């Protein structure tokens, strides 16, 4: 979206044009969902957080001064929300690289035909790869995780990312480098995508199914991304931390779009928007 069209949409949305508001929100919907999924590690938590963030964007739109890009402003709202959320699956069950490494070293369980419900092993392995790359990020502390995601996956420049996080650009670069090293060291030791003698998703299927980390009848990550290109990109990369460098944009479920439509037509949202115009 070019800047002029973006400014026109923002002004129209502030004036009560629901079509303009919906177009604005849909332009950032998948980015918000992808960031939430990477930060929180599960699809259900990401959908809840994305909905909350979209509501905040709508209700605060009249306060947007357009001193930065709309997407940058949205990222700031999203980051502030995600860094303070305590509702995610991993909030009460924090992970560490040590815990994850010990789990991998615990061994493998053969996955039977009954276990896999007849689903092809390669399909399940692809799903497990997507799940693992998101869960692995939970081993980083929340702000370091956010720094890693913004710099490595979303490829924001250091000044822009630092402004979003309200830290200096130098601090951001240093922490990004440390986070990349932590992730890279773990991948080099344990991940079969980097070290062919390490963990194999094919071999881990039995454990993942037995521990309910993978449900062959509900491949939630595969529902959100075109998985074939992503997996190939991962396996073609040479640098260990570049397993994450090829950014994946996950697509939010239709339920979020329906949520937007219902909210855009609601009396409560009209009242909030009217109050914002009166106080502007």
C-alpha positions as a Markdown table, in Angstrom:
| # | Residue | x | y | z |
|---|---|---|---|---|
| 1 | Unk | 0.0 | 0.0 | 0.0 |
| 2 | Unk | 1.5 | 3.4 | -1.0 |
| 3 | Unk | 1.7 | 6.1 | 1.6 |
| 4 | Unk | -0.8 | 8.4 | -0.1 |
| 5 | Unk | -3.4 | 5.7 | -0.3 |
| 6 | Unk | -2.6 | 4.7 | 3.3 |
| 7 | Unk | -3.2 | 8.3 | 4.5 |
| 8 | Unk | -6.5 | 8.5 | 2.6 |
| 9 | Unk | -7.7 | 5.2 | 4.1 |
| 10 | Unk | -6.7 | 6.3 | 7.6 |
| 11 | Unk | -8.6 | 9.6 | 7.3 |
| 12 | Unk | -11.6 | 7.8 | 5.8 |
| 13 | Unk | -11.6 | 5.3 | 8.6 |
| 14 | Unk | -11.3 | 7.9 | 11.3 |
| 15 | Unk | -14.3 | 9.6 | 9.7 |
| 16 | Unk | -16.3 | 6.4 | 10.1 |
| 17 | Unk | -15.9 | 4.7 | 6.7 |
| 18 | Unk | -16.1 | 1.0 | 7.7 |
| 19 | Unk | -14.8 | -0.2 | 4.3 |
| 20 | Unk | -11.6 | 1.9 | 4.7 |
| 21 | Unk | -11.2 | 0.6 | 8.3 |
| 22 | Unk | -11.6 | -3.0 | 7.2 |
| 23 | Unk | -9.1 | -2.5 | 4.4 |
| 24 | Unk | -6.6 | -1.1 | 6.8 |
| 25 | Unk | -7.0 | -3.9 | 9.3 |
| 26 | Unk | -6.8 | -6.6 | 6.7 |
| 27 | Unk | -3.6 | -5.0 | 5.4 |
| 28 | Unk | -1.9 | -5.8 | 8.7 |
| 29 | Unk | -3.9 | -8.8 | 9.9 |
| 30 | Unk | -1.5 | -11.5 | 8.8 |
| 31 | Unk | 1.5 | -9.6 | 10.0 |
| 32 | Unk | -0.1 | -9.3 | 13.4 |
| 33 | Unk | -1.0 | -12.9 | 13.5 |
| 34 | Unk | 2.5 | -14.0 | 12.4 |
| 35 | Unk | 4.2 | -11.9 | 15.1 |
| 36 | Unk | 1.7 | -13.2 | 17.7 |
| 37 | Unk | 2.3 | -16.8 | 16.7 |
| 38 | Unk | 6.1 | -16.4 | 16.8 |
| 39 | Unk | 5.9 | -14.7 | 20.2 |
| 40 | Unk | 3.4 | -17.0 | 21.9 |
| 41 | Unk | 4.1 | -20.3 | 20.2 |
| 42 | Unk | 0.5 | -21.6 | 19.7 |
| 43 | Unk | -2.1 | -20.9 | 17.1 |
| 44 | Unk | -4.9 | -20.5 | 19.7 |
| 45 | Unk | -3.0 | -18.0 | 21.8 |
| 46 | Unk | -1.9 | -16.1 | 18.6 |
| 47 | Unk | -5.5 | -15.8 | 17.4 |
| 48 | Unk | -6.7 | -14.4 | 20.8 |
| 49 | Unk | -3.8 | -12.0 | 20.9 |
| 50 | Unk | -4.3 | -10.9 | 17.3 |
| 51 | Unk | -7.9 | -10.1 | 18.0 |
| 52 | Unk | -7.0 | -8.1 | 21.0 |
| 53 | Unk | -4.4 | -6.2 | 19.0 |
| 54 | Unk | -6.8 | -5.4 | 16.2 |
| 55 | Unk | -9.3 | -4.0 | 18.7 |
| 56 | Unk | -6.6 | -1.7 | 20.1 |
| 57 | Unk | -5.6 | -0.6 | 16.6 |
| 58 | Unk | -9.2 | 0.3 | 15.8 |
| 59 | Unk | -9.9 | 2.1 | 19.0 |
| 60 | Unk | -6.7 | 4.1 | 18.9 |
| 61 | Unk | -6.6 | 4.9 | 15.2 |
| 62 | Unk | -7.7 | 8.6 | 15.7 |
| 63 | Unk | -4.6 | 9.1 | 17.9 |
| 64 | Unk | -2.2 | 7.9 | 15.1 |
| 65 | Unk | -0.2 | 11.0 | 14.1 |
| 66 | Unk | 1.2 | 9.5 | 10.9 |
| 67 | Unk | 4.7 | 10.4 | 11.9 |
| 68 | Unk | 5.7 | 6.8 | 11.0 |
| 69 | Unk | 4.3 | 4.2 | 8.7 |
| 70 | Unk | 1.0 | 2.7 | 9.7 |
| 71 | Unk | 2.6 | -0.8 | 9.9 |
| 72 | Unk | 5.3 | 0.5 | 12.3 |
| 73 | Unk | 2.6 | 2.0 | 14.6 |
| 74 | Unk | 0.7 | -1.3 | 14.5 |
| 75 | Unk | 3.9 | -3.2 | 15.3 |
| 76 | Unk | 4.4 | -1.0 | 18.4 |
| 77 | Unk | 0.9 | -1.7 | 19.6 |
| 78 | Unk | 1.4 | -5.4 | 18.9 |
| 79 | Unk | 4.8 | -5.6 | 20.6 |
| 80 | Unk | 3.5 | -3.8 | 23.7 |
| 81 | Unk | 0.6 | -6.1 | 23.9 |
| 82 | Unk | 2.6 | -9.3 | 23.4 |
| 83 | Unk | 5.3 | -8.4 | 25.8 |
| 84 | Unk | 2.8 | -8.0 | 28.6 |
| 85 | Unk | 0.5 | -10.9 | 27.9 |
| 86 | Unk | 0.3 | -13.6 | 30.6 |
| 87 | Unk | -2.4 | -15.7 | 28.9 |
| 88 | Unk | -0.3 | -17.9 | 26.7 |
| 89 | Unk | 0.4 | -21.6 | 27.0 |
| 90 | Unk | 4.0 | -21.0 | 27.8 |
| 91 | Unk | 3.5 | -18.2 | 30.4 |
| 92 | Unk | 3.2 | -20.7 | 33.2 |
| 93 | Unk | 5.4 | -23.3 | 31.6 |
| 94 | Unk | 8.5 | -21.4 | 30.5 |
| 95 | Unk | 11.0 | -23.3 | 28.2 |
| 96 | Unk | 14.7 | -23.1 | 28.0 |
| 97 | Unk | 17.2 | -24.4 | 25.5 |
| 98 | Unk | 18.5 | -26.8 | 28.2 |
| 99 | Unk | 15.0 | -28.3 | 28.7 |
| 100 | Unk | 14.4 | -28.6 | 25.0 |
| 101 | Unk | 17.8 | -30.2 | 24.5 |
| 102 | Unk | 17.2 | -32.7 | 27.2 |
| 103 | Unk | 13.8 | -33.6 | 25.7 |
| 104 | Unk | 15.4 | -34.2 | 22.3 |
| 105 | Unk | 18.2 | -36.4 | 23.9 |
| 106 | Unk | 15.5 | -38.5 | 25.7 |
| 107 | Unk | 15.2 | -40.6 | 22.5 |
| 108 | Unk | 12.6 | -41.6 | 20.0 |
| 109 | Unk | 9.4 | -43.6 | 19.8 |
| 110 | Unk | 8.4 | -45.5 | 16.7 |
| 111 | Unk | 5.2 | -44.0 | 15.2 |
| 112 | Unk | 2.8 | -46.7 | 14.2 |
| 113 | Unk | 0.1 | -46.5 | 11.5 |
| 114 | Unk | -2.5 | -46.2 | 14.2 |
| 115 | Unk | -0.6 | -43.3 | 15.8 |
| 116 | Unk | -0.4 | -41.4 | 12.6 |
| 117 | Unk | -4.0 | -42.0 | 11.7 |
| 118 | Unk | -2.8 | -42.9 | 8.2 |
| 119 | Unk | -1.4 | -39.5 | 7.5 |
| 120 | Unk | 1.8 | -39.5 | 5.5 |
| 121 | Unk | 5.0 | -39.3 | 7.6 |
| 122 | Unk | 6.4 | -36.5 | 5.5 |
| 123 | Unk | 3.3 | -34.3 | 6.0 |
| 124 | Unk | 3.5 | -34.9 | 9.7 |
| 125 | Unk | 7.3 | -34.1 | 9.7 |
| 126 | Unk | 6.6 | -30.8 | 8.0 |
| 127 | Unk | 4.0 | -29.9 | 10.5 |
| 128 | Unk | 6.4 | -30.8 | 13.3 |
| 129 | Unk | 9.1 | -28.6 | 11.8 |
| 130 | Unk | 6.8 | -25.6 | 11.8 |
| 131 | Unk | 5.7 | -26.3 | 15.3 |
| 132 | Unk | 9.2 | -26.8 | 16.6 |
| 133 | Unk | 10.6 | -23.6 | 15.1 |
| 134 | Unk | 7.8 | -21.6 | 16.9 |
| 135 | Unk | 8.1 | -23.4 | 20.2 |
| 136 | Unk | 11.9 | -23.1 | 20.1 |
| 137 | Unk | 11.6 | -19.4 | 20.2 |
| 138 | Unk | 9.9 | -19.7 | 23.6 |
| 139 | Unk | 13.4 | -20.5 | 25.0 |
| 140 | Unk | 14.3 | -16.9 | 24.5 |
| 141 | Unk | 13.2 | -14.3 | 27.1 |
| 142 | Unk | 10.2 | -12.3 | 25.7 |
| 143 | Unk | 12.0 | -9.1 | 24.7 |
| 144 | Unk | 15.0 | -11.0 | 23.3 |
| 145 | Unk | 12.5 | -13.2 | 21.4 |
| 146 | Unk | 10.8 | -10.1 | 20.0 |
| 147 | Unk | 14.1 | -8.6 | 19.0 |
| 148 | Unk | 15.1 | -11.9 | 17.2 |
| 149 | Unk | 11.7 | -12.0 | 15.4 |
| 150 | Unk | 11.8 | -8.4 | 14.3 |
| 151 | Unk | 15.4 | -8.5 | 13.1 |
| 152 | Unk | 15.7 | -12.1 | 11.7 |
| 153 | Unk | 12.2 | -12.8 | 10.3 |
| 154 | Unk | 10.6 | -9.4 | 9.8 |
| 155 | Unk | 13.9 | -7.9 | 8.7 |
| 156 | Unk | 13.2 | -4.5 | 10.2 |
| 157 | Unk | 16.2 | -2.1 | 10.2 |
| 158 | Unk | 17.8 | -1.6 | 13.6 |
| 159 | Unk | 16.6 | 2.0 | 14.1 |
| 160 | Unk | 13.0 | 1.2 | 13.3 |
| 161 | Unk | 13.0 | -2.0 | 15.5 |
| 162 | Unk | 14.7 | -0.1 | 18.3 |
| 163 | Unk | 12.1 | 2.7 | 18.1 |
| 164 | Unk | 9.3 | 0.1 | 18.4 |
| 165 | Unk | 10.9 | -1.5 | 21.4 |
| 166 | Unk | 11.9 | 1.9 | 22.9 |
| 167 | Unk | 15.6 | 1.0 | 23.2 |
| 168 | Unk | 18.7 | 2.3 | 21.5 |
| 169 | Unk | 19.7 | 1.0 | 18.1 |
| 170 | Unk | 23.1 | -0.1 | 19.5 |
| 171 | Unk | 21.4 | -2.0 | 22.3 |
| 172 | Unk | 19.1 | -3.6 | 19.8 |
| 173 | Unk | 21.9 | -4.8 | 17.6 |
| 174 | Unk | 23.9 | -6.2 | 20.5 |
| 175 | Unk | 20.9 | -8.1 | 21.8 |
| 176 | Unk | 20.0 | -9.3 | 18.3 |
| 177 | Unk | 23.5 | -10.7 | 17.9 |
| 178 | Unk | 23.4 | -12.5 | 21.2 |
| 179 | Unk | 19.9 | -14.0 | 20.5 |
| 180 | Unk | 21.0 | -15.2 | 17.1 |
| 181 | Unk | 24.0 | -16.9 | 18.6 |
| 182 | Unk | 21.9 | -18.7 | 21.2 |
| 183 | Unk | 19.5 | -19.9 | 18.6 |
| 184 | Unk | 22.3 | -20.8 | 16.2 |
| 185 | Unk | 24.3 | -22.8 | 18.9 |
| 186 | Unk | 21.2 | -24.8 | 19.7 |
| 187 | Unk | 20.3 | -25.5 | 16.1 |
| 188 | Unk | 23.9 | -26.5 | 15.4 |
| 189 | Unk | 23.8 | -29.1 | 18.2 |
| 190 | Unk | 20.3 | -30.4 | 18.0 |
| 191 | Unk | 18.5 | -29.6 | 14.7 |
| 192 | Unk | 18.7 | -32.0 | 11.8 |
| 193 | Unk | 18.1 | -29.1 | 9.4 |
| 194 | Unk | 21.5 | -27.8 | 10.3 |
| 195 | Unk | 23.4 | -30.9 | 11.5 |
| 196 | Unk | 22.4 | -34.0 | 9.7 |
| 197 | Unk | 23.5 | -36.2 | 12.6 |
| 198 | Unk | 21.1 | -34.4 | 15.0 |
| 199 | Unk | 17.4 | -34.6 | 15.7 |
| 200 | Unk | 15.2 | -35.8 | 12.9 |
| 201 | Unk | 11.5 | -34.7 | 12.7 |
| 202 | Unk | 10.7 | -38.0 | 11.1 |
| 203 | Unk | 12.1 | -39.9 | 14.1 |
| 204 | Unk | 10.4 | -37.5 | 16.6 |
| 205 | Unk | 6.9 | -38.2 | 15.3 |
| 206 | Unk | 6.1 | -40.9 | 17.8 |
| 207 | Unk | 7.2 | -38.8 | 20.8 |
| 208 | Unk | 5.3 | -35.8 | 19.5 |
| 209 | Unk | 2.1 | -37.7 | 19.0 |
| 210 | Unk | 2.4 | -39.6 | 22.3 |
| 211 | Unk | 2.9 | -36.3 | 24.2 |
| 212 | Unk | 0.1 | -34.6 | 22.3 |
| 213 | Unk | 2.4 | -32.0 | 20.7 |
| 214 | Unk | 1.3 | -33.2 | 17.3 |
| 215 | Unk | -2.3 | -34.2 | 16.4 |
| 216 | Unk | -2.4 | -36.0 | 13.0 |
| 217 | Unk | -6.1 | -35.2 | 12.7 |
| 218 | Unk | -5.5 | -31.5 | 13.2 |
| 219 | Unk | -2.5 | -30.0 | 11.5 |
| 220 | Unk | -3.0 | -26.5 | 12.7 |
| 221 | Unk | 0.2 | -25.0 | 11.3 |
| 222 | Unk | -0.3 | -26.4 | 7.9 |
| 223 | Unk | -3.7 | -24.7 | 7.8 |
| 224 | Unk | -1.9 | -21.3 | 8.1 |
| 225 | Unk | 0.9 | -21.4 | 5.6 |
| 226 | Unk | 1.9 | -22.9 | 2.2 |
| 227 | Unk | 4.3 | -25.3 | 3.8 |
| 228 | Unk | 6.1 | -26.7 | 0.8 |
| 229 | Unk | 8.2 | -23.6 | -0.1 |
| 230 | Unk | 8.9 | -22.9 | 3.5 |
| 231 | Unk | 10.4 | -26.3 | 4.2 |
| 232 | Unk | 12.5 | -26.3 | 1.1 |
| 233 | Unk | 13.8 | -22.8 | 1.9 |
| 234 | Unk | 14.8 | -24.0 | 5.4 |
| 235 | Unk | 16.6 | -27.1 | 4.1 |
| 236 | Unk | 18.5 | -25.1 | 1.4 |
| 237 | Unk | 20.0 | -22.6 | 3.9 |
| 238 | Unk | 23.6 | -22.8 | 4.8 |
| 239 | Unk | 24.1 | -20.6 | 7.9 |
| 240 | Unk | 22.8 | -22.1 | 11.1 |
| 241 | Unk | 20.8 | -19.1 | 12.3 |
| 242 | Unk | 19.3 | -18.7 | 8.8 |
| 243 | Unk | 16.8 | -21.5 | 9.5 |
| 244 | Unk | 14.8 | -18.5 | 10.7 |
| 245 | Unk | 16.0 | -15.9 | 8.2 |
| 246 | Unk | 13.6 | -17.0 | 5.5 |
| 247 | Unk | 10.5 | -15.2 | 6.8 |
| 248 | Unk | 7.2 | -17.1 | 6.8 |
| 249 | Unk | 4.0 | -15.1 | 6.8 |
| 250 | Unk | 1.3 | -17.2 | 8.4 |
| 251 | Unk | -2.3 | -16.5 | 7.3 |
| 252 | Unk | -4.9 | -16.0 | 10.0 |
| 253 | Unk | -8.0 | -18.2 | 10.0 |
| 254 | Unk | -11.3 | -17.0 | 8.5 |
| 255 | Unk | -12.7 | -16.6 | 12.0 |
| 256 | Unk | -10.6 | -13.5 | 12.5 |
| 257 | Unk | -12.0 | -11.9 | 9.3 |
| 258 | Unk | -15.5 | -12.8 | 10.5 |
| 259 | Unk | -14.7 | -11.3 | 13.9 |
| 260 | Unk | -13.6 | -8.1 | 12.1 |
| 261 | Unk | -16.8 | -7.9 | 10.1 |
| 262 | Unk | -19.0 | -8.3 | 13.1 |
| 263 | Unk | -17.0 | -5.8 | 15.2 |
| 264 | Unk | -17.0 | -3.2 | 12.4 |
| 265 | Unk | -20.8 | -3.4 | 12.4 |
| 266 | Unk | -21.2 | -3.3 | 16.1 |
| 267 | Unk | -22.8 | -0.5 | 18.1 |
| 268 | Unk | -19.9 | -0.5 | 20.6 |
| 269 | Unk | -17.3 | 0.1 | 18.0 |
| 270 | Unk | -19.3 | 3.0 | 16.5 |
| 271 | Unk | -19.5 | 4.6 | 19.9 |
| 272 | Unk | -15.8 | 4.2 | 20.5 |
| 273 | Unk | -15.0 | 5.7 | 17.1 |
| 274 | Unk | -17.4 | 8.6 | 17.7 |
| 275 | Unk | -15.8 | 9.4 | 21.0 |
| 276 | Unk | -12.4 | 9.4 | 19.4 |
| 277 | Unk | -13.5 | 11.9 | 16.8 |
| 278 | Unk | -15.1 | 14.2 | 19.4 |
| 279 | Unk | -11.9 | 14.3 | 21.5 |
| 280 | Unk | -9.5 | 14.6 | 18.5 |
